[in-house]
């Protein structure tokens, strides 16, 4: 877990070394708040043994801050019925 700031709110984020297919994985409420209003939503099935989950990805114009480094985000994703870890 790594501390960061998104939309003025301090959160804990799960670091991914780059093997994930998703830029920012979050819950549905945050996904709704972060995605661009007119963004096309990409829907795809994701295998999570033994289940098949549905992932929703959309464009975003937000930035995330880790200490003094701002990183622009392009895409935001949530996975329906994903187990509830402490992700923002």
Order of alpha helices (4+ residues) and beta strands (2+ residues): beta-beta-alpha-beta-beta-beta-beta-beta
